[in-house]
């Protein structure tokens, strides 16, 4: 065993492009080691990551001492501490119980037509141009539209929510921001909570039936549950519900374009789509890390973890562990066995897994079948965001062959800012052969 370098190197732009080679270097040296630079234990092997994720001796509480957090970040930290993602039993189960009702397979299936419609409108608008930035034109607006539908957020309010979510997500995924950016994240969270408070208590426009807003509003009115707690978890769902799916769509599209044989296989074998979604999640997961802290001194994989020490579970590295996934750097849609960690593991298994799978499958089917000659734009290389926690592209330019004048003439092009209904060609339900998987936003 060698001496592993720091995981912090993954933050460098030149390492992002070869991230999984870097993980392999770490795992080959030691799959569970103390990182002196980050003052944390780093787990990269699948066995230790999956075991630690379910270990009750390891806490999910991110900020055990709010007063130890930089002052400008404390408002954000206080809200995050009320979210189920950063809670332990019994609070975690209590917070998750209400929200999970909006993510059952049956509830998610009711969104299928809405997702088809939104994707259709984006593709229809882009098709005549022969070019698209997958991130800005598709991967960002689509999940935001769907999660806002679920929350029953009016169309005119959505741009503000999108603007607030970006600095918050950046702060969650990066512990090394300067004071000004931490302050911006805290203010954005304050503004978002104020908005949700007004939305949930609004009487002039009752919530649409069966939406999360309706569930949460009823809970706030009929129980003594803390409203601030409910608001904090609405914010979590908005941020996690669209940020992670945005990254998945971008990462999966890039993987297919870099493996044209895999894309061709999906075109000819649409029945492989459910397996392809799982393999693409394994291959380049949108969430790379889970953070845990030792409640007390304990043994994990033969190492003594001291009370209060941080353990970083590198799900992205576990997903490329050859002990579980032979030839892990190969994209194989018929890969047998092995459970990836893209949705986490244990009590915090992703609540929105079924929705993410469904959105990803519908998007990939549309890209592969409706944009002939789809390829990377050679003049604009993919750009990765800088984050240890989130793995995602800030830009992914593609090119394709525009339809001829008489092709698809029955479809009317429409801008993506009109995703809240209206005419458009909707692919029939069932055209994309994928059903929501066992559901539990990554790791809540």
N, C-alpha and C positions, 0 to 999 in steps of 0.2 A: 504494500500500500504506500502511495506517495503522500505528499502533503497538498491537499486541495487548495486552490486559490480561493479568493472571496467570491461569493455569489454576486456581489455588487458589480463585478465586471459585466454582467448581463445588461447593465444600464447603458453601456457604451453603444453608440449607433453601429459601429462596425461588428459588434458581437450579436446584435439583434438579427442580422441576416443569417448568421450561422449559429443560432441559439442552441439548437439541439446537439450540434457537435460539441459545444461548450458544456452542456449538461453531461454529455457522455464522458468528457474529460473529468468532470467533478465526480461522477459516479464511479469511474474506473479507479480514481484515487481513494475514495472512501464514500460510501453511499449514505453515511450519517456522521457528520463532523461538526466541530465547533468553529464557527467563522468569527475570528477575532475582530475583523473590520466591522461587521454588523452586530457583534455581541449576541449571536444567536446560533442555535443548532440548526443545521441544514440537512434535510432528509430528501434524497433523490431516488432511492430505490422504491419500487412498487410495494414491497412487503412492509417496509417500515412506514411509508406514507399512509397506506390503508389501515394499518394497525393503530398508528398514532391518531388518525382522524376520528377513531371511535373510542379512544382511551378517555374514560371519565376523569382521569387525573390531569388531563390537559384541558385548560379552559379556553373558550372562544372570546372571552372578554378582552377587547383591544386596549381599553384605557382603564386599568384598575385604579389609577390615581389621577383624577382629572386635574388636580392642582399641579401635577408634575408635567403637564402638557404645556407647550408654549402658550402664552396668554392669548395671542391672536387666533389660536386654533381651538381654544376651549369651547366656544359656542358650538362648533361643529362636533367636537368630541362628546359633548353632553347629549347631543341628538343621537349620534351613532351608538352611544351606550344604551339607548332605549330601543334599538332595533334588534330584531331577532337574530340577525347575522352575528351580532356580537354579544349574544346572551347565552347563558347556560341553563340547564334544567334547574328548577321547573319553569322558569320564566320563558325559556325558549319554546317549550311545547304549548304554553298558554298563548303566546303571541302568534305562533304558527297556526293554531287551530282555526282561528277566524279566517285568516288570509287564504288558507289552503282550500277553502270552499270555492274560491274563484278559479282554481287551477286543477280541478278534477278532470280526468279525460273527457267526460261528457261536456263540461263547461268549455274546455279548450276546443273541442270539436265544433262547437257553435260558432267559433271564430274563423273556421276554414273558408267560408265564402267571402268573408271580409278580407282575409289575407289574399285570396285569389284576386279580388277586385283591385286591391291596392297595388299588387305586383303588376297586374295587367296594365293599369294606368301608367305606371312608371316605364314599363317596357315599351308600351305603345308610343309614349312621348319620345323616348330615346331612339327607337328603331330607325326613323328616317335620317338621323344625324350620322350614323355609323360610328359614333364614339360615346363613351360614358365613363365617368368616374364612379366606379362601383360603390365607393364609400359615401361620397356626397350625394349621389343621385338615387341610390337604392338602399344600401346597408344602413344608413342613418335615418332617413325618413320613414322607412317601413316599420321597424320595431317601435319607434316613437309613436307612430300612428296607432298601432295595435294596443300598446300599453295604455295610451291615453283613452282609447275606446273603452278599454277594460275599467279604467278609473272614472269614465264618464266626464272627461275634461272637455269643455267646449273648444271648438276649433280655433277661435280667436285667441285663446290663452296658451296654446301649445308652443308657439315660438319662445315665449318667456320661460316656460318650463325647460325647454331644450337648452336655452342660454344659461339657466341656473345650474343645470345638471353637469355641465362640462367641468367647471372648476371644482365641483364637489367630487366628481369621479377622479379627477387628477390628484386631489389631495388623498383620497382613499388609496389610490394605487402608487403613491409616491410619498415617502416619509421625509424627503429631503428638499422640500420646497422652501423658498425664502418667505420672510414674514409677510410681504405684500400679497403673495399668492395664497398663503394660508388665510389671511384676512379676507380675501375675496371669496374663498371657499366657505368660510364661516358666514359671511354676509349673504351669499347665495342660498345657503341652507336656511337662514333666518327668513329670507324672502319667500322661499318655497313653502316653508311651514305656514307662514302667514296666509299664503294663497290657499293651501289645502284647508286651513281652518275656516276661511271664508266660504270655500266650495262646499265643505261638509255641513256647514250650518246655514247654507242658503235656502231660503224658503220660497223665493219667487220662481225657482226652476227646480222642481223635485227631481231626484236622481232617476235615471232610466232603470227599469226593473232588471234584476239579475246582474248588475254591475257591481264592481268592488265598492264604488262609492255608496251604493244602496246598502250593501252589507255593513260597511263601516259606520254609516250614518245611523243605521238601526242599532248597532252595537253601542254607539255613543249615547243614544237616547234611552236605551232600555236597560243599561247596566251602569255600574259605577266605575267601569274601566277608565283609566286615565286618558283623556282626549289627546294630550301631548304624545302619549305612547302610540296611539293609533295614527296620529299625524306622522310621527317619525317613521313608522313602517310603510305608510303610503309613499313617503319620499324614497325609502329604500327600494320599493317595487318599481317606481318610476325610473330611478337611476340604474339599478341592476337589470331591470326588465328590458331596457333598450340598449344600454352600453354593451353588455356581454353578447347579445344577439347581433348587434352591429359588427362586433369583432369576429364572431363566428362566420357570418356571411362573407366578409372580406377575406378572412383566412381560407375558407373553404374554396372560394372562387379562385384565389391565387394558386392553391394547391392543384386544382383541376387544370388550370391553364399551364402549369409547369409540368403536368403529367397528362399530355393529350390522349395517351392510350386509355387512361382511366376515364377521361371525359367521353371518349368514343364508346367505351364499355357501357357507361350509363345511358348513352343515347340508344344503344341497341338492346340494353337490358334494363328497362325502367323498373322491373321488379326488384332490382338491387338497391333502389333508393334508400329504404330504411337502413340497410347495412352500410351503405355509403355514408349516410349522415353520421352514424356511429364512428366509422373509421376516420372521417374527416375531423370529427371532434377529438378523437384520440391523437391524430396526426399533428394538429396545431390548435390546441385548446385556447379559448379566449381568456380564461382565468388560469394563471400559472401557479399561484401560491395560495395556501391557507395558513393563517397565523394562529398559533396556540401558545398558551403560557402555562407553566407548571403550577398547579395548585399547591403542591408540596413536593418534597424530594421524592423522586420515583425513578424506576429503571425503565428505559425504552430501548429495545434492541441491544441490550448489553451495555448501554451508556447510562451513567447516573446523571439525571437532569435535576438541577437544584431548584428549589422553590423560587418562583418568580422568573425563571429563565424563559426566554422566547424560543419557540421551535417553529421554523418555517418549513412547511410541507410543500415541496415543489411538485405539484401535480403534473406539470408539463414534462418534467424529467421522468416521473413514474410512468407516464404514458409511452415512453420510449425505452422502457427497461426490457432488454432482450430476454431476461429470465421469464417474463410473462408474455411478451410479444416478439416472437422470432422475426428476424429481419425488420426491426422496428422502424427503420427509415424508409421502408417500402410502403407505398399506398396500395393496400390490398382490400378490395371490397368483399372478398370471400374469406377473410381472415377468421380462423376458428378460435373460439374461446377467448378468455381474457376480458376483464372488465376495466374500461378506461376510467380515469379520474376527472374527466372534464367537468362533471357535475358534482364533484366532491364525493364524499363518502360518509356514511354514518348518519347521525341525527340531523346534520346540516345538509343532507343531500338536496340538490337544487330543486326548489319548489316549482320553478318555471320550466323544468326539463321538457315536459310534453309540448309546451308552447314553442320553445326554441327549436325542437325537432321539427315541428310542423312548419314553422316559418322557413327554416333552412331548406327543407325538402321542396316546398313550393317555389322558392326563389331559384334553387339550382335547376329544377325542371324547366322553368321558364327561360333561364339563361341558355341552357343547352339546346332547347328546341326552337326558340323564337329568334335567336340572334346568330344566323349562319356565319361561319368563319370567325367566331369569337376567339380573340387572341389578345395577348398583352400588347400594349402600345409601346413599341421599342424606343420611342423618344422620351418616355417619362417613366423611369423605374419606380417600383412600389416604394412607398415611404412608411416606415414603422414609427409608431409613437414610442416615446421613452418612458418605460414603466417596468418595474420588476413584477408587479402583480397582474396587470392586464396585458395581453398579447393582442395587438391590433394594428391595423393600417390606418394612417391618416389620409392616404390617397392610393387609389388603384385604378389607373387609366387603362381602358381596354378599347379595342377597335373591332369592328365586325362589318359585314356586308349589308348595306341598307337595302330594304326591299325595293323591287322595281315599282313603277308608278301604279301598275294594275294589281300589285300583290297586296293582299290583306286590306283591300280598299274599303271593306266594311267596318274597319276599326278606326275610330277617330282619335287622333293624338290629343292628349290633355296634359297640362302641367302637373308636376308632382305636388304643388301646394294646394291642389283641390282634391285631396285624398278622402274627403269626408262624404263621399257618395256621388251620385250623378251618373250619367251614362258611361258605358265602357263595356268591353267584351269580357265576360267572366268565364274562366275555364270551368267546365262542369265539375261539381263535387265528385270526387273519386278519380279524377283524371290523373292525379299524382298519387301513386300507390304507396302512401305512407299513413300510418295511423299514429296518434300520439302514443309514445312509449310510457312506461311506468313513471308517473310524475313524482315528483316528490309532491330564480335568479341565482346565480351559481352559488351554491353553498349557503342557503339561508336556513 
